[in-house]
Amino acid sequence: MASFQESYRVDTPRFAEMNNLTAGQGAEILFATDDWFAAAENLTRTTEPVFKDGLFTSEGKWMDGWETRRKRIPGHDWCIIKLEFAKFPPRATGAGKAAEDHELKTVKSLKTERWTRITPMSRLRPGYKPSRHNFVPVSDRSVYNVVRLNAYPDGGIARLNVFGHAYPDWSAVKPGEVVDLILAKTGGVCVAHSNAHYGHPRNLIAPGRGANMGDGWETARRLDRPAILEADARGVLRVPGQEWAIFRLGHRGSIMEIEIDTCHFKGNFPDAVKVDACDVERYTEDHLDTYYNWTPILHPQKMQPHHQHLFQGDDILPHAPMTYVRITMSPDGGISRVRINGTLQFDRFQTWTHGIESVTQSLSGNGGDGDKARNGAIEPPAAAQPGA
């Protein structure tokens, strides 16, 4: 029989399906009041937190998270996190230290205690597997590139996940310039999918090529496949089922080039992939999984293992400007990255360039006021807490 800590199910809210703006190399810790047991940099790691029984350092128990010493002075602990698509100078890091006087003086000038509070103070549950995930929605629709995480009065938090999408400055894009309309950095975000058994489709729009199979979108094997597979005249398998993922583009645009990268997927790549698109407003986003009026952009294309597939010219079917795309693989398998390159078109809905959201639980990346940073204070939500 499974133990209490082994048998559990996490009910993930919809906003946690969006891009994680505090995961990966783009996010950085700018300041922390205390890093005694474990450095705040662990908050932004992309791996699941682990507990190593019996492992100690000179400062105490080794922890895979941010853990401060038990406070014996007035105040509380807090840190500042730069979201993935902002730019700030790095800090010196390492466990077994606290903020020095010159760091405290510098950060005091930022007046972070006056930043906009975007979540209420929230009580966290203990770091056992069934209770370690703490989700808190955000109703503030402003654009931010830095957040402050407050831990009252001290203790440990394993990971901080801030979900949302980037908000780029489209005025810097020249007319006719080709950009990746689906890239997370340019505002792309996954809004629905059929299956994410081994890897989430939001990985498809991450920058660069995939690090491994876990850094891509991989589905479970479909059980409705025929016992003996057959193919059509083009070599595409005849199968009844398929898997799909729908993405909101960063800007309404015309698609000129599509790249499907099956990097690392050698024995589990899809047989074929197709791309459809539609031009609808954001308020329809909750119903796109049942939307019927999709426009074909790329007919089903046979895939190869561990390969970058580039489609352009006559491969791309004629179409009007679009706001959403649907990536469909058949029958199942894994894709590492997808690129949808195209040109910006008039935003007839006036929502893509004005940041109006249909999903309110979002924090965003690069600044909505040009180079001016906007900042938000976040109480300790959406994190996994190690033992104190």
Contacts in CASP RR format, 6 or more apart in sequence:
PFRMAT RR
TARGET T0000
AUTHOR 0000-0000-0000
METHOD contacts of the structure
MODEL  1
MASFQESYRVDTPRFAEMNNLTAGQGAEILFATDDWFAAAENLTRTTEPV
FKDGLFTSEGKWMDGWETRRKRIPGHDWCIIKLEFAKFPPRATGAGKAAE
DHELKTVKSLKTERWTRITPMSRLRPGYKPSRHNFVPVSDRSVYNVVRLN
AYPDGGIARLNVFGHAYPDWSAVKPGEVVDLILAKTGGVCVAHSNAHYGH
PRNLIAPGRGANMGDGWETARRLDRPAILEADARGVLRVPGQEWAIFRLG
HRGSIMEIEIDTCHFKGNFPDAVKVDACDVERYTEDHLDTYYNWTPILHP
QKMQPHHQHLFQGDDILPHAPMTYVRITMSPDGGISRVRINGTLQFDRFQ
TWTHGIESVTQSLSGNGGDGDKARNGAIEPPAAAQPGA
4 128 0 8 1.000
4 130 0 8 1.000
5 128 0 8 1.000
5 129 0 8 1.000
5 130 0 8 1.000
6 129 0 8 1.000
7 130 0 8 1.000
8 129 0 8 1.000
8 130 0 8 1.000
10 133 0 8 1.000
12 133 0 8 1.000
12 135 0 8 1.000
13 135 0 8 1.000
13 137 0 8 1.000
13 361 0 8 1.000
14 359 0 8 1.000
14 361 0 8 1.000
15 135 0 8 1.000
15 137 0 8 1.000
15 138 0 8 1.000
15 163 0 8 1.000
15 164 0 8 1.000
15 359 0 8 1.000
15 361 0 8 1.000
15 362 0 8 1.000
16 135 0 8 1.000
16 161 0 8 1.000
16 163 0 8 1.000
16 382 0 8 1.000
17 163 0 8 1.000
17 190 0 8 1.000
17 191 0 8 1.000
17 193 0 8 1.000
17 200 0 8 1.000
17 202 0 8 1.000
18 163 0 8 1.000
18 164 0 8 1.000
18 165 0 8 1.000
18 189 0 8 1.000
18 190 0 8 1.000
18 202 0 8 1.000
18 359 0 8 1.000
18 361 0 8 1.000
18 362 0 8 1.000
19 84 0 8 1.000
19 163 0 8 1.000
19 164 0 8 1.000
19 165 0 8 1.000
19 166 0 8 1.000
19 184 0 8 1.000
19 188 0 8 1.000
19 189 0 8 1.000
19 190 0 8 1.000
19 202 0 8 1.000
19 205 0 8 1.000
20 161 0 8 1.000
20 162 0 8 1.000
20 163 0 8 1.000
20 202 0 8 1.000
21 27 0 8 1.000
21 83 0 8 1.000
21 84 0 8 1.000
21 85 0 8 1.000
21 162 0 8 1.000
21 163 0 8 1.000
21 164 0 8 1.000
21 165 0 8 1.000
21 166 0 8 1.000
21 363 0 8 1.000
21 364 0 8 1.000
21 365 0 8 1.000
22 43 0 8 1.000
22 44 0 8 1.000
22 81 0 8 1.000
22 83 0 8 1.000
22 84 0 8 1.000
22 147 0 8 1.000
22 160 0 8 1.000
22 161 0 8 1.000
22 162 0 8 1.000
23 44 0 8 1.000
23 45 0 8 1.000
23 46 0 8 1.000
23 84 0 8 1.000
23 161 0 8 1.000
24 44 0 8 1.000
24 45 0 8 1.000
24 46 0 8 1.000
24 84 0 8 1.000
26 82 0 8 1.000
26 84 0 8 1.000
26 85 0 8 1.000
27 44 0 8 1.000
27 81 0 8 1.000
27 82 0 8 1.000
27 83 0 8 1.000
27 84 0 8 1.000
28 44 0 8 1.000
28 81 0 8 1.000
28 82 0 8 1.000
28 88 0 8 1.000
28 90 0 8 1.000
28 91 0 8 1.000
29 39 0 8 1.000
29 40 0 8 1.000
29 41 0 8 1.000
29 43 0 8 1.000
29 44 0 8 1.000
29 79 0 8 1.000
29 80 0 8 1.000
29 81 0 8 1.000
29 82 0 8 1.000
29 91 0 8 1.000
29 93 0 8 1.000
30 79 0 8 1.000
30 80 0 8 1.000
30 81 0 8 1.000
30 82 0 8 1.000
30 88 0 8 1.000
30 89 0 8 1.000
30 91 0 8 1.000
30 146 0 8 1.000
31 79 0 8 1.000
31 80 0 8 1.000
31 91 0 8 1.000
31 99 0 8 1.000
31 103 0 8 1.000
31 107 0 8 1.000
32 39 0 8 1.000
32 40 0 8 1.000
32 66 0 8 1.000
32 77 0 8 1.000
32 78 0 8 1.000
32 79 0 8 1.000
32 80 0 8 1.000
32 99 0 8 1.000
33 68 0 8 1.000
33 77 0 8 1.000
33 78 0 8 1.000
33 79 0 8 1.000
33 98 0 8 1.000
33 99 0 8 1.000
34 68 0 8 1.000
34 69 0 8 1.000
34 77 0 8 1.000
34 97 0 8 1.000
34 98 0 8 1.000
34 99 0 8 1.000
34 154 0 8 1.000
35 66 0 8 1.000
35 68 0 8 1.000
35 93 0 8 1.000
35 94 0 8 1.000
35 95 0 8 1.000
35 96 0 8 1.000
35 97 0 8 1.000
35 98 0 8 1.000
36 59 0 8 1.000
36 67 0 8 1.000
36 68 0 8 1.000
36 69 0 8 1.000
36 95 0 8 1.000
36 96 0 8 1.000
36 97 0 8 1.000
36 98 0 8 1.000
37 59 0 8 1.000
37 60 0 8 1.000
37 61 0 8 1.000
37 63 0 8 1.000
37 67 0 8 1.000
37 68 0 8 1.000
37 69 0 8 1.000
37 95 0 8 1.000
37 96 0 8 1.000
37 156 0 8 1.000
38 62 0 8 1.000
38 63 0 8 1.000
38 64 0 8 1.000
38 65 0 8 1.000
38 66 0 8 1.000
38 67 0 8 1.000
38 95 0 8 1.000
38 156 0 8 1.000
38 386 0 8 1.000
39 65 0 8 1.000
39 66 0 8 1.000
39 93 0 8 1.000
39 94 0 8 1.000
39 95 0 8 1.000
40 66 0 8 1.000
40 79 0 8 1.000
40 81 0 8 1.000
40 93 0 8 1.000
41 66 0 8 1.000
41 93 0 8 1.000
41 94 0 8 1.000
42 49 0 8 1.000
42 63 0 8 1.000
42 64 0 8 1.000
42 65 0 8 1.000
42 66 0 8 1.000
42 158 0 8 1.000
42 159 0 8 1.000
43 65 0 8 1.000
43 66 0 8 1.000
43 79 0 8 1.000
43 81 0 8 1.000
43 149 0 8 1.000
43 157 0 8 1.000
43 158 0 8 1.000
43 159 0 8 1.000
43 160 0 8 1.000
43 383 0 8 1.000
44 81 0 8 1.000
44 159 0 8 1.000
44 160 0 8 1.000
45 64 0 8 1.000
45 65 0 8 1.000
45 159 0 8 1.000
49 64 0 8 1.000
49 65 0 8 1.000
49 158 0 8 1.000
49 159 0 8 1.000
49 384 0 8 1.000
49 386 0 8 1.000
50 64 0 8 1.000
51 63 0 8 1.000
51 64 0 8 1.000
51 386 0 8 1.000
52 62 0 8 1.000
52 64 0 8 1.000
54 61 0 8 1.000
55 61 0 8 1.000
55 62 0 8 1.000
56 62 0 8 1.000
57 95 0 8 1.000
59 95 0 8 1.000
59 96 0 8 1.000
63 156 0 8 1.000
63 158 0 8 1.000
63 386 0 8 1.000
63 387 0 8 1.000
64 158 0 8 1.000
64 386 0 8 1.000
65 156 0 8 1.000
65 157 0 8 1.000
65 158 0 8 1.000
65 159 0 8 1.000
65 386 0 8 1.000
66 79 0 8 1.000
66 151 0 8 1.000
66 156 0 8 1.000
66 157 0 8 1.000
66 158 0 8 1.000
67 155 0 8 1.000
67 156 0 8 1.000
67 157 0 8 1.000
67 386 0 8 1.000
67 387 0 8 1.000
67 388 0 8 1.000
68 77 0 8 1.000
68 151 0 8 1.000
68 154 0 8 1.000
68 155 0 8 1.000
68 156 0 8 1.000
69 98 0 8 1.000
69 154 0 8 1.000
70 154 0 8 1.000
70 155 0 8 1.000
70 388 0 8 1.000
71 77 0 8 1.000
71 153 0 8 1.000
71 154 0 8 1.000
75 153 0 8 1.000
76 150 0 8 1.000
76 151 0 8 1.000
76 152 0 8 1.000
76 153 0 8 1.000
76 154 0 8 1.000
77 150 0 8 1.000
77 151 0 8 1.000
77 153 0 8 1.000
77 154 0 8 1.000
77 155 0 8 1.000
78 112 0 8 1.000
78 148 0 8 1.000
78 149 0 8 1.000
78 150 0 8 1.000
78 151 0 8 1.000
79 148 0 8 1.000
79 149 0 8 1.000
80 107 0 8 1.000
80 110 0 8 1.000
80 112 0 8 1.000
80 146 0 8 1.000
80 147 0 8 1.000
80 148 0 8 1.000
80 149 0 8 1.000
81 146 0 8 1.000
81 147 0 8 1.000
81 148 0 8 1.000
81 149 0 8 1.000
81 160 0 8 1.000
81 162 0 8 1.000
82 88 0 8 1.000
82 145 0 8 1.000
82 146 0 8 1.000
83 144 0 8 1.000
83 145 0 8 1.000
83 146 0 8 1.000
83 147 0 8 1.000
83 162 0 8 1.000
83 363 0 8 1.000
83 364 0 8 1.000
83 365 0 8 1.000
84 166 0 8 1.000
84 184 0 8 1.000
84 185 0 8 1.000
84 365 0 8 1.000
85 145 0 8 1.000
85 166 0 8 1.000
85 168 0 8 1.000
85 185 0 8 1.000
85 365 0 8 1.000
85 366 0 8 1.000
86 145 0 8 1.000
86 146 0 8 1.000
86 365 0 8 1.000
86 366 0 8 1.000
86 367 0 8 1.000
86 373 0 8 1.000
88 146 0 8 1.000
88 373 0 8 1.000
91 103 0 8 1.000
99 107 0 8 1.000
110 375 0 8 1.000
112 148 0 8 1.000
112 375 0 8 1.000
112 377 0 8 1.000
113 377 0 8 1.000
115 148 0 8 1.000
115 375 0 8 1.000
115 376 0 8 1.000
115 377 0 8 1.000
116 140 0 8 1.000
116 142 0 8 1.000
116 375 0 8 1.000
116 376 0 8 1.000
116 377 0 8 1.000
117 376 0 8 1.000
117 377 0 8 1.000
117 378 0 8 1.000
117 379 0 8 1.000
118 138 0 8 1.000
118 140 0 8 1.000
118 144 0 8 1.000
118 147 0 8 1.000
118 363 0 8 1.000
118 376 0 8 1.000
118 377 0 8 1.000
118 378 0 8 1.000
119 136 0 8 1.000
119 138 0 8 1.000
119 378 0 8 1.000
119 379 0 8 1.000
119 381 0 8 1.000
120 136 0 8 1.000
120 379 0 8 1.000
121 150 0 8 1.000
121 152 0 8 1.000
121 379 0 8 1.000
122 134 0 8 1.000
122 136 0 8 1.000
122 379 0 8 1.000
122 380 0 8 1.000
122 381 0 8 1.000
124 134 0 8 1.000
124 157 0 8 1.000
124 380 0 8 1.000
124 383 0 8 1.000
124 385 0 8 1.000
125 131 0 8 1.000
125 132 0 8 1.000
125 134 0 8 1.000
125 385 0 8 1.000
126 132 0 8 1.000
126 385 0 8 1.000
126 387 0 8 1.000
127 158 0 8 1.000
127 384 0 8 1.000
127 385 0 8 1.000
127 386 0 8 1.000
127 387 0 8 1.000
132 158 0 8 1.000
132 384 0 8 1.000
132 385 0 8 1.000
133 382 0 8 1.000
133 384 0 8 1.000
134 380 0 8 1.000
134 381 0 8 1.000
134 382 0 8 1.000
134 383 0 8 1.000
134 384 0 8 1.000
134 385 0 8 1.000
135 381 0 8 1.000
135 382 0 8 1.000
136 379 0 8 1.000
136 381 0 8 1.000
136 382 0 8 1.000
137 360 0 8 1.000
137 361 0 8 1.000
138 360 0 8 1.000
138 361 0 8 1.000
138 362 0 8 1.000
138 363 0 8 1.000
139 360 0 8 1.000
139 361 0 8 1.000
141 355 0 8 1.000
141 356 0 8 1.000
141 357 0 8 1.000
141 360 0 8 1.000
141 362 0 8 1.000
142 374 0 8 1.000
143 167 0 8 1.000
143 355 0 8 1.000
143 364 0 8 1.000
143 365 0 8 1.000
143 367 0 8 1.000
143 368 0 8 1.000
143 369 0 8 1.000
143 374 0 8 1.000
144 363 0 8 1.000
144 364 0 8 1.000
144 365 0 8 1.000
144 367 0 8 1.000
144 374 0 8 1.000
144 375 0 8 1.000
144 376 0 8 1.000
145 364 0 8 1.000
145 365 0 8 1.000
145 366 0 8 1.000
145 367 0 8 1.000
145 373 0 8 1.000
145 374 0 8 1.000
145 375 0 8 1.000
146 373 0 8 1.000
146 374 0 8 1.000
146 375 0 8 1.000
146 376 0 8 1.000
147 162 0 8 1.000
147 363 0 8 1.000
147 375 0 8 1.000
147 376 0 8 1.000
147 377 0 8 1.000
147 378 0 8 1.000
148 375 0 8 1.000
148 376 0 8 1.000
148 377 0 8 1.000
148 378 0 8 1.000
149 157 0 8 1.000
149 160 0 8 1.000
149 378 0 8 1.000
149 379 0 8 1.000
149 380 0 8 1.000
149 383 0 8 1.000
150 377 0 8 1.000
150 378 0 8 1.000
150 379 0 8 1.000
150 380 0 8 1.000
151 157 0 8 1.000
151 380 0 8 1.000
152 379 0 8 1.000
152 380 0 8 1.000
155 388 0 8 1.000
156 385 0 8 1.000
156 386 0 8 1.000
156 387 0 8 1.000
156 388 0 8 1.000
157 380 0 8 1.000
157 383 0 8 1.000
157 384 0 8 1.000
157 385 0 8 1.000
157 386 0 8 1.000
158 383 0 8 1.000
158 384 0 8 1.000
158 385 0 8 1.000
158 386 0 8 1.000
159 383 0 8 1.000
159 384 0 8 1.000
160 382 0 8 1.000
160 383 0 8 1.000
161 382 0 8 1.000
161 383 0 8 1.000
162 363 0 8 1.000
162 378 0 8 1.000
162 382 0 8 1.000
163 361 0 8 1.000
163 362 0 8 1.000
163 363 0 8 1.000
163 382 0 8 1.000
164 189 0 8 1.000
164 361 0 8 1.000
164 362 0 8 1.000
164 363 0 8 1.000
164 364 0 8 1.000
165 184 0 8 1.000
165 187 0 8 1.000
165 188 0 8 1.000
165 189 0 8 1.000
165 248 0 8 1.000
165 250 0 8 1.000
165 362 0 8 1.000
165 364 0 8 1.000
165 365 0 8 1.000
166 184 0 8 1.000
166 185 0 8 1.000
166 186 0 8 1.000
166 187 0 8 1.000
166 188 0 8 1.000
166 364 0 8 1.000
166 365 0 8 1.000
166 366 0 8 1.000
167 187 0 8 1.000
167 355 0 8 1.000
167 364 0 8 1.000
167 365 0 8 1.000
167 366 0 8 1.000
167 367 0 8 1.000
167 368 0 8 1.000
168 185 0 8 1.000
168 186 0 8 1.000
168 187 0 8 1.000
168 250 0 8 1.000
168 366 0 8 1.000
169 366 0 8 1.000
169 367 0 8 1.000
169 368 0 8 1.000
169 370 0 8 1.000
170 251 0 8 1.000
170 344 0 8 1.000
170 353 0 8 1.000
173 179 0 8 1.000
173 344 0 8 1.000
175 344 0 8 1.000
176 343 0 8 1.000
176 344 0 8 1.000
177 343 0 8 1.000
177 344 0 8 1.000
178 256 0 8 1.000
178 257 0 8 1.000
178 341 0 8 1.000
178 342 0 8 1.000
178 343 0 8 1.000
179 186 0 8 1.000
179 251 0 8 1.000
179 341 0 8 1.000
179 342 0 8 1.000
179 343 0 8 1.000
179 344 0 8 1.000
180 186 0 8 1.000
180 339 0 8 1.000
180 340 0 8 1.000
180 341 0 8 1.000
180 342 0 8 1.000
181 188 0 8 1.000
181 249 0 8 1.000
181 250 0 8 1.000
181 251 0 8 1.000
181 253 0 8 1.000
181 255 0 8 1.000
181 340 0 8 1.000
181 341 0 8 1.000
181 342 0 8 1.000
182 188 0 8 1.000
182 204 0 8 1.000
182 205 0 8 1.000
182 247 0 8 1.000
182 249 0 8 1.000
182 250 0 8 1.000
182 325 0 8 1.000
182 338 0 8 1.000
182 339 0 8 1.000
182 340 0 8 1.000
183 205 0 8 1.000
183 207 0 8 1.000
183 339 0 8 1.000
184 202 0 8 1.000
184 205 0 8 1.000
184 206 0 8 1.000
184 207 0 8 1.000
185 207 0 8 1.000
186 250 0 8 1.000
186 251 0 8 1.000
187 248 0 8 1.000
187 249 0 8 1.000
187 250 0 8 1.000
187 251 0 8 1.000
188 205 0 8 1.000
188 247 0 8 1.000
188 248 0 8 1.000
188 249 0 8 1.000
188 250 0 8 1.000
189 202 0 8 1.000
189 205 0 8 1.000
189 247 0 8 1.000
189 248 0 8 1.000
189 250 0 8 1.000
190 200 0 8 1.000
190 201 0 8 1.000
190 202 0 8 1.000
190 204 0 8 1.000
190 205 0 8 1.000
190 245 0 8 1.000
190 246 0 8 1.000
190 247 0 8 1.000
191 246 0 8 1.000
191 247 0 8 1.000
191 248 0 8 1.000
191 285 0 8 1.000
191 288 0 8 1.000
191 324 0 8 1.000
191 359 0 8 1.000
192 245 0 8 1.000
192 246 0 8 1.000
192 285 0 8 1.000
192 288 0 8 1.000
192 289 0 8 1.000
193 200 0 8 1.000
193 201 0 8 1.000
193 217 0 8 1.000
193 243 0 8 1.000
193 244 0 8 1.000
193 245 0 8 1.000
193 246 0 8 1.000
194 219 0 8 1.000
194 242 0 8 1.000
194 243 0 8 1.000
194 244 0 8 1.000
194 245 0 8 1.000
194 289 0 8 1.000
195 219 0 8 1.000
195 220 0 8 1.000
195 243 0 8 1.000
195 332 0 8 1.000
196 217 0 8 1.000
196 219 0 8 1.000
197 218 0 8 1.000
197 219 0 8 1.000
197 220 0 8 1.000
198 213 0 8 1.000
198 214 0 8 1.000
198 218 0 8 1.000
198 219 0 8 1.000
198 220 0 8 1.000
198 334 0 8 1.000
199 214 0 8 1.000
199 216 0 8 1.000
199 217 0 8 1.000
199 218 0 8 1.000
200 216 0 8 1.000
200 217 0 8 1.000
201 217 0 8 1.000
201 245 0 8 1.000
201 247 0 8 1.000
201 327 0 8 1.000
202 217 0 8 1.000
203 210 0 8 1.000
203 214 0 8 1.000
203 215 0 8 1.000
203 216 0 8 1.000
203 217 0 8 1.000
203 336 0 8 1.000
203 337 0 8 1.000
204 216 0 8 1.000
204 217 0 8 1.000
204 245 0 8 1.000
204 247 0 8 1.000
204 327 0 8 1.000
204 335 0 8 1.000
204 336 0 8 1.000
204 337 0 8 1.000
204 338 0 8 1.000
205 247 0 8 1.000
205 337 0 8 1.000
205 338 0 8 1.000
206 215 0 8 1.000
206 337 0 8 1.000
208 337 0 8 1.000
209 261 0 8 1.000
209 263 0 8 1.000
209 336 0 8 1.000
209 337 0 8 1.000
210 216 0 8 1.000
210 261 0 8 1.000
210 263 0 8 1.000
210 264 0 8 1.000
210 336 0 8 1.000
210 337 0 8 1.000
212 264 0 8 1.000
213 264 0 8 1.000
213 265 0 8 1.000
213 268 0 8 1.000
213 334 0 8 1.000
213 336 0 8 1.000
214 264 0 8 1.000
215 264 0 8 1.000
215 336 0 8 1.000
216 334 0 8 1.000
216 335 0 8 1.000
216 336 0 8 1.000
216 337 0 8 1.000
217 245 0 8 1.000
217 334 0 8 1.000
217 335 0 8 1.000
217 336 0 8 1.000
218 265 0 8 1.000
218 268 0 8 1.000
218 333 0 8 1.000
218 334 0 8 1.000
218 335 0 8 1.000
219 243 0 8 1.000
219 329 0 8 1.000
219 332 0 8 1.000
219 333 0 8 1.000
219 334 0 8 1.000
220 332 0 8 1.000
221 332 0 8 1.000
221 333 0 8 1.000
222 239 0 8 1.000
222 241 0 8 1.000
222 243 0 8 1.000
222 331 0 8 1.000
222 332 0 8 1.000
224 239 0 8 1.000
224 240 0 8 1.000
224 241 0 8 1.000
224 331 0 8 1.000
225 239 0 8 1.000
225 240 0 8 1.000
225 241 0 8 1.000
225 331 0 8 1.000
226 238 0 8 1.000
226 239 0 8 1.000
226 240 0 8 1.000
229 237 0 8 1.000
229 238 0 8 1.000
229 239 0 8 1.000
230 237 0 8 1.000
230 238 0 8 1.000
231 237 0 8 1.000
231 238 0 8 1.000
232 238 0 8 1.000
234 300 0 8 1.000
234 302 0 8 1.000
235 302 0 8 1.000
236 271 0 8 1.000
236 272 0 8 1.000
236 300 0 8 1.000
236 302 0 8 1.000
236 330 0 8 1.000
237 271 0 8 1.000
237 272 0 8 1.000
237 330 0 8 1.000
237 331 0 8 1.000
239 271 0 8 1.000
239 330 0 8 1.000
239 331 0 8 1.000
241 330 0 8 1.000
241 331 0 8 1.000
242 328 0 8 1.000
242 329 0 8 1.000
242 330 0 8 1.000
242 331 0 8 1.000
242 332 0 8 1.000
243 328 0 8 1.000
243 329 0 8 1.000
243 330 0 8 1.000
243 331 0 8 1.000
243 332 0 8 1.000
243 333 0 8 1.000
244 326 0 8 1.000
244 327 0 8 1.000
244 328 0 8 1.000
244 329 0 8 1.000
245 326 0 8 1.000
245 327 0 8 1.000
246 288 0 8 1.000
246 289 0 8 1.000
246 324 0 8 1.000
246 325 0 8 1.000
246 326 0 8 1.000
246 327 0 8 1.000
247 324 0 8 1.000
247 325 0 8 1.000
247 326 0 8 1.000
247 327 0 8 1.000
247 340 0 8 1.000
248 282 0 8 1.000
248 285 0 8 1.000
248 323 0 8 1.000
248 324 0 8 1.000
249 322 0 8 1.000
249 323 0 8 1.000
249 324 0 8 1.000
249 325 0 8 1.000
249 340 0 8 1.000
249 352 0 8 1.000
250 352 0 8 1.000
251 344 0 8 1.000
251 345 0 8 1.000
251 347 0 8 1.000
251 352 0 8 1.000
251 353 0 8 1.000
252 279 0 8 1.000
252 321 0 8 1.000
252 322 0 8 1.000
252 323 0 8 1.000
252 344 0 8 1.000
252 345 0 8 1.000
252 346 0 8 1.000
252 347 0 8 1.000
252 348 0 8 1.000
252 349 0 8 1.000
252 352 0 8 1.000
253 321 0 8 1.000
253 322 0 8 1.000
253 323 0 8 1.000
253 342 0 8 1.000
253 343 0 8 1.000
253 344 0 8 1.000
253 345 0 8 1.000
254 319 0 8 1.000
254 320 0 8 1.000
254 321 0 8 1.000
254 322 0 8 1.000
254 342 0 8 1.000
254 343 0 8 1.000
254 345 0 8 1.000
255 277 0 8 1.000
255 297 0 8 1.000
255 316 0 8 1.000
255 319 0 8 1.000
255 322 0 8 1.000
255 325 0 8 1.000
255 340 0 8 1.000
255 341 0 8 1.000
255 342 0 8 1.000
256 312 0 8 1.000
256 313 0 8 1.000
256 316 0 8 1.000
256 341 0 8 1.000
256 342 0 8 1.000
256 343 0 8 1.000
257 310 0 8 1.000
257 311 0 8 1.000
257 312 0 8 1.000
257 313 0 8 1.000
257 316 0 8 1.000
257 339 0 8 1.000
257 340 0 8 1.000
257 341 0 8 1.000
257 342 0 8 1.000
258 275 0 8 1.000
258 297 0 8 1.000
258 298 0 8 1.000
258 310 0 8 1.000
258 311 0 8 1.000
258 312 0 8 1.000
258 315 0 8 1.000
258 316 0 8 1.000
258 338 0 8 1.000
258 339 0 8 1.000
258 340 0 8 1.000
258 341 0 8 1.000
259 308 0 8 1.000
259 309 0 8 1.000
259 310 0 8 1.000
259 311 0 8 1.000
259 337 0 8 1.000
259 338 0 8 1.000
259 339 0 8 1.000
259 341 0 8 1.000
260 273 0 8 1.000
260 301 0 8 1.000
260 303 0 8 1.000
260 308 0 8 1.000
260 309 0 8 1.000
260 311 0 8 1.000
260 335 0 8 1.000
260 338 0 8 1.000
261 307 0 8 1.000
261 308 0 8 1.000
261 309 0 8 1.000
261 335 0 8 1.000
261 336 0 8 1.000
261 337 0 8 1.000
261 338 0 8 1.000
261 339 0 8 1.000
262 269 0 8 1.000
262 270 0 8 1.000
262 303 0 8 1.000
262 304 0 8 1.000
262 305 0 8 1.000
262 306 0 8 1.000
262 307 0 8 1.000
262 309 0 8 1.000
262 334 0 8 1.000
262 335 0 8 1.000
262 336 0 8 1.000
263 306 0 8 1.000
263 307 0 8 1.000
263 308 0 8 1.000
263 336 0 8 1.000
263 337 0 8 1.000
264 306 0 8 1.000
264 336 0 8 1.000
265 305 0 8 1.000
265 306 0 8 1.000
265 333 0 8 1.000
265 334 0 8 1.000
265 335 0 8 1.000
265 336 0 8 1.000
266 305 0 8 1.000
266 306 0 8 1.000
267 305 0 8 1.000
268 333 0 8 1.000
268 334 0 8 1.000
269 303 0 8 1.000
269 304 0 8 1.000
269 305 0 8 1.000
269 306 0 8 1.000
269 307 0 8 1.000
269 333 0 8 1.000
269 334 0 8 1.000
269 335 0 8 1.000
270 303 0 8 1.000
270 329 0 8 1.000
270 330 0 8 1.000
270 331 0 8 1.000
270 332 0 8 1.000
270 333 0 8 1.000
270 334 0 8 1.000
270 335 0 8 1.000
271 302 0 8 1.000
271 303 0 8 1.000
271 329 0 8 1.000
271 330 0 8 1.000
271 331 0 8 1.000
272 300 0 8 1.000
272 301 0 8 1.000
272 302 0 8 1.000
272 303 0 8 1.000
272 329 0 8 1.000
272 330 0 8 1.000
273 298 0 8 1.000
273 300 0 8 1.000
273 301 0 8 1.000
273 303 0 8 1.000
273 309 0 8 1.000
273 327 0 8 1.000
273 328 0 8 1.000
273 329 0 8 1.000
273 330 0 8 1.000
273 335 0 8 1.000
274 296 0 8 1.000
274 298 0 8 1.000
274 299 0 8 1.000
274 300 0 8 1.000
274 301 0 8 1.000
274 328 0 8 1.000
274 330 0 8 1.000
275 296 0 8 1.000
275 297 0 8 1.000
275 298 0 8 1.000
275 325 0 8 1.000
275 326 0 8 1.000
275 327 0 8 1.000
275 328 0 8 1.000
275 340 0 8 1.000
276 294 0 8 1.000
276 295 0 8 1.000
276 296 0 8 1.000
276 297 0 8 1.000
276 325 0 8 1.000
276 326 0 8 1.000
276 328 0 8 1.000
277 294 0 8 1.000
277 295 0 8 1.000
277 297 0 8 1.000
277 319 0 8 1.000
277 322 0 8 1.000
277 324 0 8 1.000
277 325 0 8 1.000
277 326 0 8 1.000
278 288 0 8 1.000
278 291 0 8 1.000
278 293 0 8 1.000
278 294 0 8 1.000
278 295 0 8 1.000
278 322 0 8 1.000
278 323 0 8 1.000
278 324 0 8 1.000
278 326 0 8 1.000
279 320 0 8 1.000
279 321 0 8 1.000
279 322 0 8 1.000
279 323 0 8 1.000
279 324 0 8 1.000
280 288 0 8 1.000
280 291 0 8 1.000
280 323 0 8 1.000
280 324 0 8 1.000
281 323 0 8 1.000
281 349 0 8 1.000
281 351 0 8 1.000
282 349 0 8 1.000
282 351 0 8 1.000
282 356 0 8 1.000
282 357 0 8 1.000
282 358 0 8 1.000
283 358 0 8 1.000
284 291 0 8 1.000
285 358 0 8 1.000
285 359 0 8 1.000
286 358 0 8 1.000
288 324 0 8 1.000
288 326 0 8 1.000
294 326 0 8 1.000
295 317 0 8 1.000
295 319 0 8 1.000
295 320 0 8 1.000
295 322 0 8 1.000
296 317 0 8 1.000
297 316 0 8 1.000
297 317 0 8 1.000
297 319 0 8 1.000
297 322 0 8 1.000
297 325 0 8 1.000
298 311 0 8 1.000
298 315 0 8 1.000
298 316 0 8 1.000
298 317 0 8 1.000
299 317 0 8 1.000
300 330 0 8 1.000
301 309 0 8 1.000
301 311 0 8 1.000
301 315 0 8 1.000
303 309 0 8 1.000
303 329 0 8 1.000
321 345 0 8 1.000
321 346 0 8 1.000
323 349 0 8 1.000
323 352 0 8 1.000
325 340 0 8 1.000
327 335 0 8 1.000
327 338 0 8 1.000
329 335 0 8 1.000
347 353 0 8 1.000
350 356 0 8 1.000
367 373 0 8 1.000
367 374 0 8 1.000
368 374 0 8 1.000
END
